[in-house]
Amino acid sequence: MERPKPTVEALVSCDVCRKEVPQSAVFTPEAADYIGAFCGLECYQKFLEEASGSATREKAGKNKER
């Protein structure tokens, strides 16, 4: 009797903490304009906070140029 070969699941890194998680367990937001991998809601929320802060800084920088 032949044993089935073990399958190796692909791992991806969380976009925030870089923890490796199986691709099947990755939290990906359902947003059309963003694709990312997050190990959970906590890292996703941290990413949103950081992204919001950088967008605010960019906007402030553009207003100073005027």
C-alpha positions as CSV (number, residue, x, y, z in Angstrom):
1,M,0.0,0.0,0.0
2,E,1.4,3.4,-1.1
3,R,1.4,6.2,1.4
4,P,-0.1,9.5,0.2
5,K,2.6,12.2,-0.1
6,P,2.2,15.0,2.5
7,T,1.1,18.3,1.0
8,V,3.1,21.4,1.8
9,E,0.9,24.4,2.2
10,A,2.3,27.8,1.0
11,L,3.2,30.2,3.7
12,V,2.9,34.0,3.4
13,S,4.1,36.8,5.7
14,C,1.7,39.1,7.5
15,D,2.1,42.6,6.0
16,V,2.4,44.1,9.5
17,C,4.3,41.7,11.9
18,R,5.9,39.5,9.2
19,K,4.7,36.3,11.0
20,E,4.5,33.4,8.6
21,V,1.0,32.0,8.3
22,P,-0.6,29.4,6.0
23,Q,-2.1,31.0,3.0
24,S,-5.4,29.3,3.8
25,A,-5.6,31.1,7.2
26,V,-4.7,34.6,6.0
27,F,-7.1,37.4,6.7
28,T,-7.6,39.4,3.5
29,P,-9.9,42.4,3.5
30,E,-12.7,42.5,0.9
31,A,-11.6,45.8,-0.6
32,A,-11.3,46.2,-4.3
33,D,-8.4,48.7,-4.1
34,Y,-6.2,46.8,-1.7
35,I,-4.7,43.3,-1.6
36,G,-2.8,42.2,1.5
37,A,-2.1,39.4,3.9
38,F,-2.8,39.7,7.6
39,C,-2.5,37.1,10.4
40,G,-5.6,38.6,12.1
41,L,-7.8,41.6,12.8
42,E,-5.3,43.2,15.2
43,C,-2.6,43.4,12.5
44,Y,-5.1,44.6,9.9
45,Q,-6.3,47.4,12.2
46,K,-2.7,48.4,12.9
47,F,-2.1,48.5,9.1
48,L,-5.2,50.7,8.6
49,E,-4.1,53.1,11.4
50,E,-0.6,53.4,9.9
51,A,-2.0,53.9,6.3
52,S,-4.4,56.5,7.5
53,G,-1.6,58.4,9.2
54,S,0.7,58.3,6.1
55,A,-2.2,59.5,3.9
56,T,-2.8,62.4,6.3
57,R,1.0,63.3,6.3
58,E,1.1,63.2,2.4
59,K,-2.0,65.5,2.2
60,A,-0.4,68.0,4.6
61,G,2.8,68.0,2.6
62,K,0.9,68.8,-0.6
63,N,-1.0,71.6,1.0
64,K,2.4,73.2,2.1
65,E,3.6,73.3,-1.5
66,R,0.7,75.6,-2.5
